[in-house]
Structure formats: C-alpha cells, structure tokens
Amino acid sequence: MLFAVRRRTAVTCSVLWLVAGIAAQGSAEPAAADGAARRTRVVAILGASASAGFSDQLITPKTADDREHNATLKLRDALAPLFAEDSLQFRDFSSMLMFTEPERIGGKQVDRALAAKPDAVLAIDFLFWFGYSTRGGDRAARMKLQDEGLAALARIDRPMLVGDYPEMRDIDPRMLAPHAIPDAETLAELNARLRAWAATRPNVRLFSLGERLRDLRERKREIALGRDRLVLEPAHLLQTDRLHVTRLGMAVLASEVVAALADALPDEPLLHAEVRDLHAVLERLDLVDLARSKAAEAIPAGAAGGGR
C-alpha cells in the first residue's frame, strides 16, 4: 500500500509528548470564554501512496467492477470527518512519487510540515521507501537510506506517529519489484534500528503498520449495523494488487490511526476523534451502503488474503 508501479520503479509517558510541544503551545493561548477550543489544531501528514490515496486503476484491474473496487481515499479525507468540525486542520504533504527520490521528496515534505507549525505529525508510511528501494541495494545501502529518512524526521519536535516497515514479499510484482524488497534479515534490522531511534525521542510513537497490514490481509471484520452483522473479508479491504487499501480498508486504517493518536496524546482532547469504532467511522465516511453491498458479495476462489 505505500507503493508505486514497478515500471516507475524507558519510561516515556504522555506528559513527555506534551512537553514536546502541544501543551506548551496551548498554555500560551487565552482560554475561550465559553470553554470551547482555543484554536484549530494542525496535523501534518507525511508519507507515500498509502497516505496519498493510491488507486490501482490501470495495472491489475480487468473490469470496470475491478476499477470501482479499487477506489480509495486519501488518509486526510478519511480522518477529517472523524473529528469535531473546525477543531482540526489536516495539512497533507504526502506524495505518490515518494518512491522515485525519497531523500529529496521526503526532505521537502518535512520542510513544508515545519513551515505549517503542526501540533502533531502523522508519518504512517513516510519511511517505507527509506528501506524498500526501487534502486535495490544491499543491507548497507538500505541502512544508509534509512539514516536519511530518520535524519529528516529528527528535525521535527512535535508529537509524531511513525509507521514501521511491513513485510511485502508476497505482493504482486507488477506493483513492487522483487529487487526493491529487503530480505527478511535486513527488514528485521530496519525495524530494530527504527525502534532504537524512536526510544531516544520522547515526541515519537511507533505505529505498527506491518502488523496492521498483515491483519488486513488475514482477518475478517465483523461489524454490527443495526440488526445486521456484516462480515468484511480481506478481499473487501484490499485492492486487486493485494497491496493498497480500498475505501473500506482505508476506513479500517483510519479508525486505527485515530485510536493510536488518542492513546499517544491522552491529555489533548482536541486531537481525539469524535468516533473511533469501525461502524461509526463507516457512517462518518458514508460507506455503510458500500459495506453492506460488499458483505453480500460472494468472494471468488483464491481471493482470501487479498485481491478480488
């Protein structure tokens, strides 16, 4: 999900996050007379195609139904409706082209985020191409590339959710070329180095993107909608490339992002979504009817674990 077409080949608690910036900003602002929000908070989004909302409309679809299935949402557009109106502004700096030049494009994203003076930063898939690489490379080359990405993120002192490196060896090679994928040992080292880096930075919380993508590929979702209990299969949540999420998959991801943000910042209610459970998220994103229709579909043989 984070990806591009092949051919274009310890004790850390919430108060430390507040010290990192949010409370310090808020304490300098006069309280509203009616106790309402003092100001609109700003959340910057950094990343690649997961955040930017890649839809596989040309590479793997075979029919119009496939193309409709592969429609998705930007992370920003999936998150914004979940918050109180006017309480939060999402600034989206993510890019579909991150895979081409992650150092340059990632650096520019950070520059723009810093200029926006955000209260929090979501970098869910920012590091992906600083590990996976269309240029290939041995372990040393990938570690050097990761260092570039971590150095860029280190410039940000705001509370920040940073995604780890998922396992992508089983993905359609038309979307992610084999030479771009680190081997198992290198992937483990990338994640270990990321954890060590994050452990020294009170403003950083890790978001387990790898675990969540694996969960999307393997686990059914049961949703209570009134008297109905719908079952969404992995094939409903993933596009035909088995890589990027559909609209329903983005709803699942958004519900997990807002839960992680609230857990990381328990004392910042303005950065807490009004809804988190998947049923409520589907309603806010106007996806209930789509969920009903997908749940009523038969799943083609071999579609479990992704694809359609």
C-alpha positions in Angstrom: 0.0 0.0 0.0 2.7 2.6 0.3 3.8 1.9 -3.1 4.3 2.6 -6.8 4.2 0.8 -10.0 7.2 -1.4 -10.9 8.0 0.1 -14.1 8.4 3.6 -12.5 10.3 1.8 -10.5 12.2 3.6 29.5 9.9 5.3 30.8 8.1 7.6 28.4 4.6 8.9 29.3 2.1 11.2 27.7 3.4 14.2 29.5 6.7 14.0 27.6 4.7 14.4 24.4 3.1 17.5 25.8 6.5 18.8 26.8 7.4 18.2 23.2 5.1 21.0 22.1 1.4 20.7 22.3 0.8 21.8 25.9 3.4 24.5 25.6 1.6 26.0 22.7 -1.8 25.7 24.3 -0.7 27.2 27.6 0.3 30.5 25.9 -3.2 30.9 24.4 -6.1 32.7 26.2 -8.9 30.4 27.1 -12.2 30.9 25.2 -14.9 32.4 27.4 -17.3 29.5 26.8 -14.6 26.9 27.4 -14.5 25.9 23.7 -11.4 25.1 21.8 -8.8 27.8 22.0 -7.8 27.3 18.3 -7.8 24.9 15.5 -5.1 22.3 15.8 -2.9 21.4 12.9 -1.9 17.9 12.0 0.6 17.4 9.2 0.6 14.2 7.1 3.8 13.0 5.6 4.2 9.9 3.5 3.9 8.0 0.3 1.0 6.4 -1.5 -0.9 4.9 1.5 -1.3 8.5 2.8 -1.7 10.0 -0.7 -4.5 7.6 -1.6 -3.2 5.4 -4.5 -5.9 3.7 -6.5 -4.9 0.8 -8.8 -7.0 1.7 -11.8 -4.6 0.6 -14.6 -2.1 -2.1 -13.6 -4.0 -5.1 -12.3 -7.8 -4.4 -12.9 -9.5 -6.3 -15.7 -13.0 -5.0 -15.5 -15.0 -1.9 -14.6 -16.0 -3.6 -11.4 -12.3 -4.1 -10.5 -11.7 -0.4 -11.1 -14.6 0.6 -8.9 -13.5 -1.8 -6.2 -10.0 -0.2 -6.3 -11.3 3.3 -5.5 -9.9 4.6 -2.2 -9.5 7.7 -0.1 -6.6 9.9 0.9 -5.7 9.4 4.6 -6.5 13.1 5.2 -10.0 12.7 3.7 -10.6 9.6 5.8 -9.5 11.3 9.0 -11.0 14.7 8.8 -14.7 13.7 9.1 -14.0 11.8 12.3 -13.1 15.0 14.3 -15.3 17.8 15.6 -15.9 20.4 12.9 -13.3 23.2 12.9 -11.3 21.6 15.7 -8.6 20.2 13.5 -6.9 21.1 10.2 -5.1 18.4 8.3 -2.2 19.5 6.1 -1.4 16.8 3.6 2.2 16.8 2.3 2.3 13.1 1.2 3.4 12.2 -2.3 2.6 9.4 -4.8 6.2 10.0 -6.2 8.0 9.2 -2.9 9.4 6.0 -4.4 11.4 8.0 -7.1 13.5 10.1 -4.8 12.7 9.5 -1.2 15.6 11.7 0.1 14.6 14.8 -1.9 10.8 14.4 -1.8 10.8 13.3 1.9 13.1 16.3 2.8 10.7 18.7 1.1 7.7 17.2 2.9 9.5 17.8 6.2 10.3 21.4 5.2 6.7 22.1 4.4 5.5 20.4 7.6 7.8 22.5 9.7 6.5 25.7 8.0 3.0 24.7 8.9 3.9 24.6 12.6 1.9 21.5 13.3 0.6 20.3 16.7 1.2 16.7 15.7 2.5 14.8 12.7 1.4 11.5 11.1 4.2 9.8 9.2 2.5 6.4 8.8 4.2 5.4 5.6 6.9 8.0 5.3 9.8 5.7 5.9 8.7 2.9 3.6 10.9 3.9 0.6 13.8 4.6 3.0 14.2 0.8 3.3 12.4 -0.6 0.4 14.0 0.9 -2.7 13.4 0.9 -6.4 17.2 1.2 -6.7 17.7 -2.1 -4.9 20.8 -2.4 -2.9 22.5 -4.5 -0.2 21.9 -4.2 3.5 24.4 -1.4 3.9 22.8 0.7 1.2 19.4 0.3 2.8 20.7 1.2 6.2 22.3 4.3 4.8 19.0 5.2 3.1 17.1 4.7 6.3 19.5 7.0 8.1 18.5 9.7 5.6 14.8 9.2 6.4 15.4 9.2 10.2 17.5 12.3 9.9 14.7 14.1 8.1 12.1 13.1 10.8 14.5 14.1 13.6 14.1 17.7 12.5 10.5 17.5 13.8 10.0 18.1 17.5 6.2 17.8 17.5 4.4 14.6 18.7 4.6 12.2 15.8 3.3 8.8 14.9 5.8 7.0 12.7 5.0 3.7 10.9 7.4 0.8 10.8 8.4 -1.4 7.9 5.8 -4.0 6.8 6.5 -7.4 5.2 5.9 -7.2 1.4 7.5 -10.2 -0.1 4.2 -11.7 -1.3 3.0 -8.6 -3.1 2.1 -8.5 -6.9 5.5 -7.9 -8.6 3.8 -5.6 -11.1 3.3 -3.2 -8.2 6.5 -3.8 -6.2 9.5 -5.2 -8.0 11.4 -8.0 -6.2 14.7 -6.1 -6.2 13.0 -3.3 -4.2 12.2 -5.6 -1.3 14.7 -6.1 1.5 15.4 -9.7 2.6 14.0 -10.9 5.9 17.2 -10.2 7.9 17.5 -6.7 6.5 13.8 -6.0 7.2 14.3 -7.1 10.8 17.3 -4.9 11.2 15.5 -1.9 9.7 12.7 -2.2 12.2 15.2 -2.8 15.1 17.1 0.4 14.2 13.8 2.3 13.9 12.7 1.1 17.4 16.1 2.1 18.9 15.8 5.5 17.2 12.3 6.1 18.5 13.2 5.1 22.0 15.5 8.1 22.3 12.9 10.6 21.2 10.0 11.4 23.6 8.0 13.0 20.8 7.9 9.8 18.7 5.4 7.0 18.9 5.6 4.0 16.6 2.6 2.9 14.6 2.8 -0.8 13.8 2.0 -0.6 10.1 3.4 -4.0 9.4 1.1 -5.6 12.0 -1.9 -3.8 10.7 -1.3 -4.6 7.1 -0.9 -8.3 8.0 -4.1 -8.1 9.9 -5.9 -6.6 6.9 -4.7 -9.5 4.7 -5.6 -12.2 7.1 -8.6 -11.3 9.4 -12.3 -10.9 8.7 -14.1 -7.9 10.2 -17.5 -8.3 11.8 -19.5 -5.1 12.0 -22.8 -4.6 13.8 -25.1 -2.3 11.7 -28.4 -2.1 13.4 -29.8 -5.6 13.5 -27.4 -6.8 10.9 -23.9 -8.3 11.5 -21.8 -7.8 8.4 -18.6 -9.7 7.6 -16.0 -8.0 5.6 -13.3 -10.2 4.1 -9.7 -9.2 3.4 -10.6 -9.1 -0.3 -13.1 -6.2 0.6 -10.3 -4.2 2.3 -7.5 -4.6 -0.3 -7.3 -3.6 -3.9 -6.6 -6.1 -6.6 -2.8 -5.5 -6.3 -3.1 -7.0 -2.7 -1.1 -4.0 -1.6 -3.2 -0.8 -1.4 -6.4 -0.4 0.6 -9.8 0.1 -0.7 -12.2 2.7 0.7 -13.3 0.1 3.3 -9.7 -0.7 4.0 -8.9 3.0 4.5 -11.8 3.2 6.9 -10.2 0.4 9.0 -6.8 2.1 8.8 -8.3 5.5 9.8 -10.0 4.0 12.8 -6.7 2.6 14.0 -4.8 5.8 13.3 -7.2 7.9 15.4 -7.1 5.4 18.2 -3.3 5.5 18.2 -3.3 9.3 18.2 -5.7 9.4 21.2 -3.6 6.8 23.1 -0.4 8.8 22.5 -2.0 12.1 23.5 -4.5 11.4 26.2 -4.4 14.9 27.6 -5.1 16.6 24.2 -8.8 16.1 23.6 -8.8 18.3 20.5 -6.6 15.7 18.9 -9.1 13.0 19.7 -11.6 11.9 17.1 -15.3 12.0 17.9 -15.6 8.4 16.6 -13.2 5.5 16.6 -15.1 2.3 16.3 -15.4 1.0 12.7 -19.2 1.2 12.5 -19.2 4.9 13.4 -16.2 5.5 11.1 -18.1 3.9 8.2 -21.1 6.1 8.9 -19.0 9.3 9.0 -17.3 8.4 5.7 -20.7 7.5 4.1 -19.5 3.9 3.5 -22.2 1.9 5.2 -24.1 1.1 2.0 -20.8 0.0 0.4 -20.0 -2.2 3.3 -23.4 -3.8 3.1 -23.1 -4.4 -0.7 -19.6 -5.9 -0.3 -20.6 -8.1 2.6 -23.4 -9.5 0.4 -21.0 -10.4 -2.5 -19.6 -13.9 -3.0 -15.8 -14.0 -2.6 -14.1 -15.6 -5.6 -12.0 -18.6 -5.0 -8.4 -17.7 -4.2 -9.3 -14.2 -3.1 -8.7 -14.7 0.6 -5.7 -12.8 1.8 -6.1 -10.1 -0.8 -7.2 -9.5 -4.3 -10.7 -9.9 -5.7 
